[in-house]
């Protein structure tokens, strides 16, 4: 800031010129620089680096809170149909869902699904062995006898089928038909 001030010259001047001094011009330059300010939300001191717009808030959360308060004040002044404050209590809709799980345990023979390949048999036998060792399977003899009888029945059925096929009573299964035309089959060879 520059303020030119004109003063009438003094009578006794140290200048080397002879004659009357008509005016003396003095220029005073004053600069102000903001160093600190306070937060508009909490009043905490904020150090200003001197670059850009001076901060109004010490934290981003304080800036957001102040904005929310200003917005709430503006909305409170509006009519209710335009989103303003209402005097009625807040209404809530609550959906309640109840789930009941009922498990029924029945006594009697259970349907047994036998393992279909060697890997399922190994897994089933390993589980049975672990259950017997841990004492979790009481009366395992009955279960084992029942399962072995069911297995023997399946083996007998398969054996009868094989014997009938060997005797020629049941035709052997036909190999699958090749897919595609004769040209395509020749190209694949």
PASEBA-1860 file (N, C-alpha, C; in nm, 3 decimals):
! residues 189
1> XXXXXXXX> 0.085/-0.116/0.000/0.000/0.000/0.000/0.090/0.123/0.000 ~ 0.062/0.213/-0.088/0.146/0.332/-0.101/0.063/0.455/-0.071 ~ 0.114/0.537/0.019/0.046/0.662/0.054/0.142/0.778/0.033 ~ 0.128/0.845/-0.078/0.215/0.962/-0.096/0.170/1.075/-0.004 ~ 0.265/1.131/0.068/0.235/1.240/0.162/0.322/1.359/0.126 ~ 0.262/1.473/0.117/0.339/1.595/0.086/0.345/1.681/0.212 ~ 0.466/1.721/0.247/0.489/1.807/0.365/0.560/1.933/0.316 ~ 0.528/2.043/0.376/0.608/2.162/0.343/0.750/2.143/0.392
9> XXXXXXXX> 0.845/2.182/0.315/0.985/2.161/0.349/1.030/2.239/0.471 ~ 1.127/2.191/0.539/1.180/2.262/0.657/1.266/2.381/0.613 ~ 1.284/2.477/0.702/1.362/2.597/0.669/1.509/2.566/0.659 ~ 1.558/2.477/0.742/1.699/2.446/0.741/1.718/2.313/0.674 ~ 1.755/2.311/0.549/1.768/2.189/0.471/1.914/2.163/0.447 ~ 1.952/2.034/0.444/2.092/1.999/0.424/2.128/1.986/0.277 ~ 2.041/2.026/0.190/2.070/2.012/0.048/2.173/2.115/0.005 ~ 2.241/2.085/-0.100/2.346/2.173/-0.149/2.290/2.285/-0.236
17> XXXXXXXX> 2.161/2.281/-0.263/2.103/2.382/-0.351/2.068/2.507/-0.271 ~ 2.079/2.613/-0.338/2.037/2.738/-0.277/1.892/2.763/-0.315 ~ 1.821/2.821/-0.235/1.685/2.858/-0.267/1.586/2.797/-0.169 ~ 1.461/2.834/-0.191/1.355/2.787/-0.103/1.309/2.646/-0.142 ~ 1.276/2.564/-0.043/1.222/2.430/-0.066/1.071/2.445/-0.080 ~ 1.022/2.401/-0.189/0.879/2.416/-0.212/0.799/2.297/-0.155 ~ 0.848/2.174/-0.171/0.775/2.057/-0.120/0.871/1.939/-0.106 ~ 0.840/1.848/-0.016/0.916/1.725/0.002/0.817/1.609/-0.016
25> XXXXXXXX> 0.857/1.519/-0.096/0.769/1.403/-0.121/0.826/1.280/-0.052 ~ 0.746/1.218/0.031/0.785/1.100/0.103/0.688/0.988/0.067 ~ 0.739/0.868/0.037/0.652/0.755/0.002/0.671/0.649/0.109 ~ 0.560/0.604/0.169/0.561/0.501/0.272/0.487/0.380/0.213 ~ 0.550/0.267/0.218/0.491/0.145/0.165/0.465/0.048/0.281 ~ 0.339/0.002/0.295/0.300/-0.089/0.402/0.242/-0.215/0.337 ~ 0.291/-0.331/0.376/0.233/-0.457/0.325/0.191/-0.543/0.442 ~ 0.080/-0.608/0.423/0.028/-0.697/0.526/0.022/-0.837/0.468
33> XXXXXXXX> 0.058/-0.933/0.550/0.053/-1.072/0.507/-0.010/-1.155/0.619 ~ -0.112/-1.232/0.582/-0.181/-1.315/0.680/-0.090/-1.431/0.720 ~ -0.068/-1.448/0.849/0.016/-1.555/0.900/-0.069/-1.667/0.963 ~ -0.166/-1.630/1.045/-0.253/-1.729/1.109/-0.395/-1.677/1.110 ~ -0.487/-1.771/1.120/-0.629/-1.738/1.135/-0.690/-1.844/1.225 ~ -0.815/-1.831/1.258/-0.880/-1.930/1.343/-0.988/-2.003/1.265 ~ -1.013/-2.129/1.303/-1.113/-2.213/1.238/-1.252/-2.157/1.267 ~ -1.335/-2.148/1.164/-1.470/-2.095/1.180/-1.562/-2.194/1.253
41> XXXXXXXX> -1.520/-2.319/1.269/-1.603/-2.417/1.338/-1.561/-2.434/1.484 ~ -1.431/-2.457/1.508/-1.389/-2.488/1.645/-1.306/-2.376/1.710 ~ -1.256/-2.281/1.631/-1.178/-2.172/1.687/-1.030/-2.203/1.702 ~ -0.985/-2.319/1.657/-0.845/-2.357/1.666/-0.762/-2.272/1.569 ~ -0.638/-2.244/1.606/-0.551/-2.161/1.524/-0.502/-2.239/1.401 ~ -0.506/-2.173/1.284/-0.463/-2.233/1.158/-0.346/-2.151/1.105 ~ -0.237/-2.216/1.069/-0.121/-2.149/1.011/-0.143/-2.140/0.861 ~ -0.129/-2.018/0.805/-0.150/-1.996/0.663/-0.015/-1.989/0.594
49> XXXXXXXX> 0.003/-2.067/0.487/0.130/-2.074/0.416/0.154/-1.954/0.325 ~ 0.050/-1.877/0.298/0.067/-1.759/0.214/0.038/-1.786/0.067 ~ -0.003/-1.905/0.034/-0.031/-1.939/-0.105/-0.178/-1.979/-0.116 ~ -0.248/-1.926/-0.216/-0.387/-1.963/-0.239/-0.482/-1.891/-0.146 ~ -0.606/-1.936/-0.148/-0.709/-1.875/-0.065/-0.686/-1.913/0.081 ~ -0.698/-1.818/0.172/-0.677/-1.850/0.314/-0.782/-1.949/0.363 ~ -0.743/-2.046/0.444/-0.837/-2.147/0.492/-0.933/-2.089/0.595 ~ -1.057/-2.142/0.596/-1.155/-2.100/0.695/-1.170/-2.206/0.804
57> XXXXXXXX> -1.134/-2.331/0.770/-1.153/-2.442/0.865/-1.022/-2.518/0.879 ~ -1.000/-2.573/0.999/-0.875/-2.645/1.024/-0.879/-2.787/0.968 ~ -0.997/-2.844/0.952/-1.010/-2.981/0.900/-1.121/-2.985/0.797 ~ -1.113/-3.086/0.713/-1.217/-3.105/0.612/-1.350/-3.141/0.678 ~ -1.344/-3.216/0.789/-1.467/-3.255/0.858/-1.538/-3.132/0.916 ~ -1.462/-3.032/0.961/-1.524/-2.910/1.014/-1.591/-2.832/0.902 ~ -1.528/-2.829/0.784/-1.589/-2.761/0.668/-1.720/-2.829/0.632 ~ -1.722/-2.963/0.634/-1.844/-3.037/0.601/-1.953/-3.014/0.706
65> XXXXXXXX> -1.916/-3.012/0.834/-2.015/-2.988/0.939/-2.077/-2.850/0.926 ~ -1.993/-2.752/0.899/-2.045/-2.616/0.883/-2.139/-2.608/0.764 ~ -2.106/-2.676/0.657/-2.193/-2.679/0.540/-2.326/-2.747/0.573 ~ -2.321/-2.857/0.650/-2.444/-2.924/0.689/-2.533/-2.835/0.775 ~ -2.473/-2.760/0.865/-2.550/-2.669/0.951/-2.614/-2.560/0.866 ~ -2.538/-2.503/0.772/-2.596/-2.398/0.686/-2.711/-2.453/0.603 ~ -2.693/-2.574/0.548/-2.798/-2.636/0.466/-2.920/-2.666/0.551 ~ -2.901/-2.717/0.672/-3.013/-2.747/0.761/-3.089/-2.620/0.798
73> XXXXXXXX> -3.018/-2.512/0.820/-3.083/-2.386/0.854/-3.167/-2.335/0.736 ~ -3.113/-2.349/0.614/-3.190/-2.306/0.496/-3.315/-2.391/0.478 ~ -3.302/-2.524/0.499/-3.416/-2.613/0.482/-3.523/-2.592/0.588 ~ -3.481/-2.558/0.708/-3.576/-2.537/0.817/-3.668/-2.419/0.787 ~ -3.619/-2.323/0.712/-3.700/-2.206/0.679/-3.798/-2.230/0.565 ~ -3.785/-2.340/0.493/-3.873/-2.367/0.379/-4.002/-2.432/0.427 ~ -4.106/-2.426/0.344/-4.230/-2.498/0.378/-4.208/-2.649/0.374 ~ -4.295/-2.724/0.444/-4.279/-2.868/0.456/-4.286/-2.937/0.320
81> XXXXXXXX> -4.375/-2.893/0.231/-4.389/-2.959/0.101/-4.267/-2.937/0.012 ~ -4.181/-2.844/0.047/-4.057/-2.822/-0.028/-3.935/-2.878/0.046 ~ -3.959/-2.960/0.145/-3.849/-3.025/0.216/-3.812/-2.956/0.346 ~ -3.895/-2.867/0.395/-3.864/-2.798/0.520/-3.896/-2.883/0.642 ~ -3.877/-2.824/0.760/-3.897/-2.895/0.886/-4.045/-2.918/0.912 ~ -4.078/-3.034/0.969/-4.215/-3.066/1.005/-4.224/-3.086/1.155 ~ -4.342/-3.066/1.208/-4.361/-3.085/1.352/-4.413/-3.224/1.384 ~ -4.448/-3.303/1.280/-4.498/-3.438/1.302/-4.382/-3.531/1.336
89> XXXXXXXX> -4.411/-3.636/1.414/-4.304/-3.732/1.447/-4.264/-3.811/1.322 ~ -4.146/-3.864/1.326/-4.095/-3.945/1.215/-4.166/-4.079/1.216 ~ -4.214/-4.120/1.100/-4.281/-4.249/1.088/-4.182/-4.350/1.031 ~ -4.188/-4.472/1.082/-4.099/-4.577/1.035/-4.181/-4.698/0.993 ~ -4.136/-4.764/0.889/-4.195/-4.889/0.845/-4.091/-4.997/0.870 ~ -4.129/-5.096/0.949/-4.037/-5.202/0.985/-4.094/-5.333/0.933 ~ -4.012/-5.408/0.862/-4.054/-5.540/0.814/-3.989/-5.644/0.903 ~ -4.071/-5.733/0.953/-4.020/-5.837/1.042/-4.038/-5.971/0.974
97> XXXXXXXX> -3.931/-6.048/0.969/-3.935/-6.180/0.907/-3.894/-6.282/1.011 ~ -3.975/-6.384/1.027/-3.944/-6.491/1.120/-3.921/-6.618/1.041 ~ -3.815/-6.689/1.069/-3.787/-6.814/1.001/-3.782/-6.924/1.107 ~ -3.862/-7.027/1.086/-3.866/-7.140/1.177/-3.810/-7.260/1.103 ~ -3.710/-7.324/1.161/-3.652/-7.445/1.103/-3.689/-7.562/1.192 ~ -3.753/-7.660/1.135/-3.796/-7.776/1.211/-3.724/-7.898/1.157 ~ -3.659/-7.971/1.244/-3.589/-8.093/1.206/-3.658/-8.211/1.274 ~ -3.691/-8.311/1.196/-3.758/-8.429/1.250/-3.664/-8.548/1.237
105> XXXXXXXX> -3.643/-8.618/1.348/-3.560/-8.737/1.349/-3.654/-8.856/1.367 ~ -3.643/-8.954/1.279/-3.731/-9.070/1.285/-3.650/-9.196/1.304 ~ -3.711/-9.291/1.365/-3.648/-9.420/1.387/-3.693/-9.515/1.276 ~ -3.604/-9.597/1.228/-3.641/-9.692/1.125/-3.529/-9.704/1.024 ~ -3.547/-9.790/0.926/-3.441/-9.809/0.828/-3.427/-9.686/0.740 ~ -3.304/-9.650/0.716/-3.277/-9.535/0.631/-3.243/-9.584/0.492 ~ -3.272/-9.503/0.392/-3.234/-9.538/0.257/-3.083/-9.522/0.245 ~ -3.020/-9.624/0.193/-2.875/-9.625/0.185/-2.833/-9.599/0.041
113> XXXXXXXX> -2.745/-9.506/0.024/-2.687/-9.482/-0.108/-2.546/-9.537/-0.102 ~ -2.522/-9.635/-0.184/-2.391/-9.700/-0.184/-2.291/-9.619/-0.264 ~ -2.166/-9.623/-0.223/-2.062/-9.558/-0.304/-2.058/-9.620/-0.443 ~ -2.028/-9.535/-0.541/-2.034/-9.583/-0.679/-1.898/-9.623/-0.737 ~ -1.790/-9.568/-0.687/-1.659/-9.606/-0.741/-1.561/-9.630/-0.626 ~ -1.440/-9.668/-0.662/-1.340/-9.706/-0.562/-1.306/-9.590/-0.468 ~ -1.306/-9.467/-0.522/-1.270/-9.352/-0.439/-1.378/-9.323/-0.335 ~ -1.506/-9.336/-0.373/-1.614/-9.316/-0.277/-1.611/-9.426/-0.171
121> XXXXXXXX> -1.577/-9.551/-0.211/-1.567/-9.658/-0.113/-1.455/-9.631/-0.014 ~ -1.340/-9.586/-0.064/-1.228/-9.557/0.027/-1.267/-9.447/0.125 ~ -1.332/-9.343/0.075/-1.373/-9.232/0.161/-1.475/-9.279/0.266 ~ -1.574/-9.359/0.222/-1.677/-9.406/0.314/-1.617/-9.497/0.422 ~ -1.527/-9.585/0.382/-1.464/-9.674/0.481/-1.375/-9.597/0.578 ~ -1.305/-9.497/0.529/-1.222/-9.415/0.618/-1.308/-9.340/0.719 ~ -1.423/-9.286/0.675/-1.513/-9.218/0.768/-1.567/-9.316/0.872 ~ -1.604/-9.436/0.828/-1.653/-9.537/0.921/-1.547/-9.574/1.023
129> XXXXXXXX> -1.424/-9.590/0.978/-1.314/-9.625/1.067/-1.291/-9.514/1.170 ~ -1.292/-9.389/1.128/-1.273/-9.277/1.221/-1.387/-9.268/1.321 ~ -1.510/-9.292/1.276/-1.624/-9.285/1.367/-1.617/-9.395/1.471 ~ -1.577/-9.516/1.432/-1.565/-9.627/1.528/-1.456/-9.597/1.629 ~ -1.340/-9.548/1.583/-1.229/-9.517/1.675/-1.265/-9.406/1.773 ~ -1.342/-9.307/1.726/-1.379/-9.195/1.813/-1.495/-9.229/1.906 ~ -1.557/-9.344/1.886/-1.668/-9.383/1.973/-1.798/-9.314/1.938 ~ -1.805/-9.250/1.821/-1.928/-9.181/1.782/-2.031/-9.275/1.725
137> XXXXXXXX> -1.991/-9.393/1.685/-2.083/-9.485/1.619/-2.113/-9.600/1.713 ~ -2.222/-9.587/1.787/-2.263/-9.694/1.878/-2.346/-9.793/1.797 ~ -2.323/-9.922/1.816/-2.397/-10.023/1.742/-2.354/-10.030/1.597 ~ -2.224/-10.010/1.572/-2.175/-10.008/1.434/-2.187/-10.144/1.368 ~ -2.196/-10.250/1.449/-2.207/-10.384/1.392/-2.333/-10.396/1.307 ~ -2.447/-10.344/1.361/-2.573/-10.352/1.287/-2.563/-10.273/1.157 ~ -2.503/-10.153/1.165/-2.490/-10.070/1.045/-2.399/-10.139/0.944 ~ -2.291/-10.195/0.993/-2.197/-10.261/0.904/-2.260/-10.384/0.836
145> XXXXXXXX> -2.335/-10.463/0.913/-2.402/-10.581/0.856/-2.503/-10.537/0.751 ~ -2.581/-10.437/0.782/-2.682/-10.388/0.687/-2.617/-10.341/0.557 ~ -2.508/-10.262/0.570/-2.440/-10.211/0.451/-2.374/-10.323/0.371 ~ -2.318/-10.420/0.440/-2.255/-10.531/0.370/-2.359/-10.617/0.297 ~ -2.476/-10.635/0.357/-2.582/-10.710/0.289/-2.628/-10.637/0.163 ~ -2.642/-10.505/0.173/-2.683/-10.427/0.056/-2.576/-10.435/-0.053 ~ -2.450/-10.431/-0.012/-2.340/-10.441/-0.108/-2.339/-10.578/-0.174 ~ -2.361/-10.683/-0.095/-2.363/-10.819/-0.151/-2.476/-10.833/-0.252
153> XXXXXXXX> -2.591/-10.772/-0.225/-2.704/-10.779/-0.319/-2.668/-10.713/-0.452 ~ -2.601/-10.599/-0.445/-2.561/-10.529/-0.568/-2.459/-10.613/-0.644 ~ -2.365/-10.674/-0.573/-2.263/-10.757/-0.639/-2.328/-10.878/-0.705 ~ -2.425/-10.942/-0.636/-2.494/-11.058/-0.695/-2.569/-11.018/-0.821 ~ -2.634/-10.903/-0.818/-2.708/-10.854/-0.935/-2.613/-10.831/-1.053 ~ -2.501/-10.768/-1.028/-2.403/-10.743/-1.135/-2.346/-10.875/-1.187 ~ -2.322/-10.968/-1.099/-2.265/-11.097/-1.139/-2.364/-11.174/-1.227 ~ -2.493/-11.172/-1.191/-2.595/-11.237/-1.272/-2.601/-11.175/-1.412
161> XXXXXXXX> -2.592/-11.046/-1.419/-2.597/-10.975/-1.547/-2.477/-11.016/-1.634 ~ -2.361/-11.026/-1.572/-2.240/-11.066/-1.646/-2.254/-11.211/-1.695 ~ -2.305/-11.298/-1.611/-2.323/-11.438/-1.651/-2.422/-11.450/-1.767 ~ -2.529/-11.372/-1.765/-2.627/-11.376/-1.874/-2.564/-11.326/-2.004 ~ -2.480/-11.225/-1.995/-2.414/-11.172/-2.114/-2.320/-11.276/-2.173 ~ -2.246/-11.345/-2.087/-2.153/-11.449/-2.133/-2.231/-11.563/-2.199 ~ -2.347/-11.596/-2.143/-2.428/-11.705/-2.199/-2.498/-11.662/-2.328 ~ -2.496/-11.535/-2.361/-2.559/-11.487/-2.483/-2.704/-11.453/-2.467
169> XXXXXXXX> -2.755/-11.453/-2.346/-2.895/-11.418/-2.323/-2.919/-11.268/-2.330 ~ -2.819/-11.190/-2.295/-2.829/-11.043/-2.300/-2.728/-10.995/-2.401 ~ -2.771/-10.914/-2.500/-2.674/-10.867/-2.599/-2.574/-10.772/-2.535 ~ -2.453/-10.775/-2.589/-2.348/-10.685/-2.539/-2.383/-10.542/-2.581 ~ -2.347/-10.445/-2.501/-2.376/-10.307/-2.539/-2.299/-10.269/-2.665 ~ -2.365/-10.193/-2.753/-2.302/-10.152/-2.878/-2.209/-10.035/-2.853 ~ -2.099/-10.031/-2.929/-2.010/-9.916/-2.912/-2.079/-9.790/-2.964 ~ -2.042/-9.675/-2.914/-2.108/-9.551/-2.957/-2.082/-9.524/-3.104
177> XXXXXXXX> -2.182/-9.467/-3.172/-2.169/-9.435/-3.314/-2.081/-9.312/-3.329 ~ -1.998/-9.312/-3.432/-1.915/-9.194/-3.455/-2.001/-9.075/-3.496 ~ -1.957/-8.960/-3.454/-2.030/-8.836/-3.484/-1.977/-8.774/-3.613 ~ -2.064/-8.705/-3.687/-2.022/-8.633/-3.806/-2.032/-8.718/-3.931 ~ -2.002/-8.658/-4.044/-2.011/-8.727/-4.173/-1.886/-8.811/-4.196 ~ -1.890/-8.893/-4.303/-1.776/-8.978/-4.336/-1.654/-8.894/-4.371 ~ -1.678/-8.779/-4.438/-1.567/-8.691/-4.475/-1.494/-8.641/-4.352 ~ -1.571/-8.596/-4.254/-1.511/-8.543/-4.131/-1.437/-8.653/-4.055
185> XXXXX> -1.491/-8.775/-4.057/-1.424/-8.884/-3.987/-1.292/-8.918/-4.055 ~ -1.288/-8.911/-4.189/-1.164/-8.938/-4.260/-1.059/-8.832/-4.229 ~ -1.102/-8.708/-4.216/-1.008/-8.599/-4.187/-0.947/-8.615/-4.048 ~ -1.026/-8.665/-3.954/-0.978/-8.683/-3.817/-0.872/-8.791/-3.806 ~ -0.875/-8.892/-3.894/-0.779/-9.002/-3.888/-0.644/-8.957/-3.926
END
